[in-house]
Amino acid sequence: MFIREYKDSDEIGWVRCRTLSFLNTAYFDNVLNKKESYENPSIELVAELNGQIIGLIDVEYEKEEKTVCSRGEGLGGMVWHIAVHPDFYRQGIGEQLLHEAEKRAIELGLNRFEAWTRDDFWVQNWYEKMLFNKVDAYYHIYFEGNEMKNRIQSTIPKLHLVNTFAHYVGDEIEQFKTTNQRIYECVCYEKYLNNI
């Protein structure tokens, strides 16, 4: 296995790796059919084994403070995607990708990474093991069918809502827990790169 920069011909392998790695997470429905591109510069790495993409990390980074990251001082990088193909879990691939991205970030003058994830405890534990600190959170709430009754309505004639996705930044999450099936805490982790 070796880590290298992403190239355009990796897109299908990148999408397959990300899709499979997200299937058993709270982001199971966040399926992409093409790789994202970024407005700002980015560190885009893949782990390759025998011609197969088995891991990836994308970090979009700032040239001007608070243009990519939501907090902190100085220039940071946002970890938009980090994934390992499920057939290669628990082999340290994610950690190697993160460390290579951190090394490159330091060379670029970045002082921290920010990453958002949902409440998969194994994912949160991984970030904490990698020396990230939990610094913020809000909720992702999905409303489907009767869950929208008396809460979400369309003001457009003949438009009938079937599903809705919302961000909830309040403190009274209990009001949704008895009536909504899908509620996720979306957690921000931050790591200062001088800790590596």
Secondary structure per residue as TSV (DSSP state, phi and psi in degrees):
chain	resnum	aa	ss	phi	psi
A	1	M	-	360.0	137.7
A	2	F	E	-139.6	154.9
A	3	I	E	-107.3	134.5
A	4	R	E	-147.8	172.4
A	5	E	E	-70.4	144.2
A	6	Y	-	-65.5	143.6
A	7	K	-	-130.7	158.5
A	8	D	G	-54.5	-34.6
A	9	S	G	-69.8	-7.4
A	10	D	G	-85.4	-4.9
A	11	E	H	-55.8	-47.2
A	12	I	H	-62.7	-44.8
A	13	G	H	-64.6	-37.4
A	14	W	H	-62.2	-48.3
A	15	V	H	-62.5	-44.5
A	16	R	H	-60.6	-46.7
A	17	C	H	-61.4	-48.7
A	18	R	H	-62.4	-45.9
A	19	T	H	-60.4	-48.9
A	20	L	H	-65.3	-37.2
A	21	S	H	-71.0	-26.3
A	22	F	H	-88.2	-11.6
A	23	L	T	-57.6	-38.0
A	24	N	T	-100.7	31.3
A	25	T	S	-125.1	174.2
A	26	A	T	-68.3	-11.1
A	27	Y	T	-97.2	23.3
A	28	F	T	-55.8	-28.7
A	29	D	T	-97.0	4.2
A	30	N	-	-89.5	67.3
A	31	V	-	-92.8	130.3
A	32	L	-	-107.0	145.2
A	33	N	S	-107.6	2.3
A	34	K	S	-155.2	159.4
A	35	K	-	-76.0	138.6
A	36	E	-	-70.0	152.9
A	37	S	-	-116.5	161.5
A	38	Y	-	-120.6	148.7
A	39	E	S	-71.8	-33.1
A	40	N	S	-104.9	170.5
A	41	P	-	-60.5	157.9
A	42	S	E	-148.7	155.6
A	43	I	E	-102.4	116.4
A	44	E	E	-127.0	111.1
A	45	L	E	-123.5	152.1
A	46	V	E	-130.6	152.7
A	47	A	E	-103.2	127.5
A	48	E	E	-121.2	139.5
A	49	L	E	-138.9	119.9
A	50	N	T	51.6	41.9
A	51	G	T	80.8	0.1
A	52	Q	E	-105.7	136.5
A	53	I	E	-78.2	116.8
A	54	I	E	-114.1	-1.2
A	55	G	E	-166.5	160.2
A	56	L	E	-158.4	155.4
A	57	I	E	-148.0	134.5
A	58	D	E	-124.0	125.2
A	59	V	E	-128.1	112.1
A	60	E	E	-86.2	134.2
A	61	Y	E	-126.2	162.2
A	62	E	-	-90.3	143.8
A	63	K	S	-106.0	-16.4
A	64	E	S	-137.0	134.0
A	65	E	T	-52.3	137.5
A	66	K	T	62.4	27.9
A	67	T	S	-95.5	-17.4
A	68	V	S	-124.8	-48.1
A	69	C	-	-87.7	156.1
A	70	S	S	-97.5	-6.7
A	71	R	S	-149.4	-178.1
A	72	G	-	79.9	170.4
A	73	E	S	-117.6	150.1
A	74	G	S	87.1	-173.6
A	75	L	-	-90.8	130.0
A	76	G	E	-124.0	174.9
A	77	G	E	-129.0	139.8
A	78	M	E	-99.5	121.1
A	79	V	E	-79.3	100.8
A	80	W	E	-82.1	-37.5
A	81	H	E	-141.9	131.9
A	82	I	E	-142.3	127.3
A	83	A	E	-153.0	149.3
A	84	V	E	-130.9	132.8
A	85	H	-	-55.8	134.2
A	86	P	G	-57.5	-27.4
A	87	D	G	-69.6	-9.1
A	88	F	G	-124.8	18.3
A	89	Y	T	-59.4	155.8
A	90	R	T	61.2	33.6
A	91	Q	S	-119.2	9.1
A	92	G	S	80.2	12.6
A	93	I	H	-68.3	-45.3
A	94	G	H	-59.2	-42.6
A	95	E	H	-63.3	-42.6
A	96	Q	H	-64.2	-41.3
A	97	L	H	-62.1	-45.5
A	98	L	H	-61.1	-46.1
A	99	H	H	-63.4	-38.3
A	100	E	H	-66.8	-40.3
A	101	A	H	-64.4	-40.1
A	102	E	H	-63.0	-43.3
A	103	K	H	-58.8	-46.0
A	104	R	H	-67.1	-37.1
A	105	A	H	-62.9	-43.0
A	106	I	H	-61.6	-42.3
A	107	E	H	-62.7	-27.4
A	108	L	T	-86.1	-4.8
A	109	G	T	89.8	14.9
A	110	L	-	-80.5	150.4
A	111	N	-	-114.2	-6.1
A	112	R	E	-163.2	162.2
A	113	F	E	-118.1	147.2
A	114	E	E	-122.3	142.7
A	115	A	E	-146.4	138.0
A	116	W	E	-111.2	137.9
A	117	T	E	-147.0	166.2
A	118	R	-	-90.6	-173.1
A	119	D	S	-87.9	45.2
A	120	D	-	-81.3	112.6
A	121	F	H	-63.3	-33.6
A	122	W	H	-66.7	-33.2
A	123	V	H	-71.6	-45.2
A	124	Q	H	-61.1	-41.0
A	125	N	H	-61.3	-38.1
A	126	W	H	-63.3	-46.6
A	127	Y	H	-60.1	-42.1
A	128	E	H	-65.7	-38.1
A	129	K	H	-62.6	-31.3
A	130	M	T	-85.3	11.7
A	131	L	T	74.0	24.4
A	132	F	-	-83.3	149.9
A	133	N	E	-114.7	139.1
A	134	K	E	-72.9	124.7
A	135	V	E	-126.3	-11.3
A	136	D	E	-165.1	163.7
A	137	A	E	-164.8	154.1
A	138	Y	E	-151.6	-171.6
A	139	Y	E	-121.5	143.2
A	140	H	E	-100.7	125.9
A	141	I	E	-126.1	129.9
A	142	Y	E	-103.5	132.1
A	143	F	E	-113.2	127.3
A	144	E	E	-133.6	139.6
A	145	G	G	52.7	-123.8
A	146	N	G	-64.9	-17.5
A	147	E	G	-63.2	-21.7
A	148	M	G	-86.6	-15.5
A	149	K	T	-54.5	128.4
A	150	N	T	62.7	15.0
A	151	R	T	-124.4	-48.9
A	152	I	-	-129.3	124.8
A	153	Q	-	-139.7	152.7
A	154	S	-	-91.5	141.8
A	155	T	-	-98.1	2.8
A	156	I	S	-93.9	121.8
A	157	P	T	-56.4	137.7
A	158	K	T	67.6	10.8
A	159	L	-	-101.4	117.1
A	160	H	-	-111.2	119.0
A	161	L	-	-74.9	136.3
A	162	V	-	-110.0	-44.9
A	163	N	E	-137.9	149.1
A	164	T	E	-141.1	141.4
A	165	F	E	-115.7	132.8
A	166	A	E	-138.8	155.3
A	167	H	E	-101.5	130.6
A	168	Y	E	-117.8	119.5
A	169	V	-	-108.3	8.2
A	170	G	S	-82.8	-179.5
A	171	D	S	-103.0	-4.1
A	172	E	-	-105.0	58.8
A	173	I	T	-68.6	-23.6
A	174	E	H	-58.1	-29.3
A	175	Q	H	-62.1	-21.5
A	176	F	H	-97.8	-24.0
A	177	K	H	-65.5	-26.1
A	178	T	T	-85.6	-16.1
A	179	T	T	-118.9	-9.9
A	180	N	-	-116.5	132.4
A	181	Q	S	-76.9	-35.6
A	182	R	E	-118.1	101.5
A	183	I	E	-130.7	128.4
A	184	Y	E	-126.7	138.3
A	185	E	E	-81.7	127.0
A	186	C	E	-100.4	117.5
A	187	V	E	-112.7	135.3
A	188	C	E	-97.4	128.7
A	189	Y	E	-114.1	146.4
A	190	E	E	-135.9	140.9
A	191	K	E	-135.2	125.3
A	192	Y	E	-83.4	131.1
A	193	L	G	-74.5	-11.6
A	194	N	G	-74.0	-3.9
A	195	N	G	-85.3	-1.9
A	196	I	-	-97.4	360.0
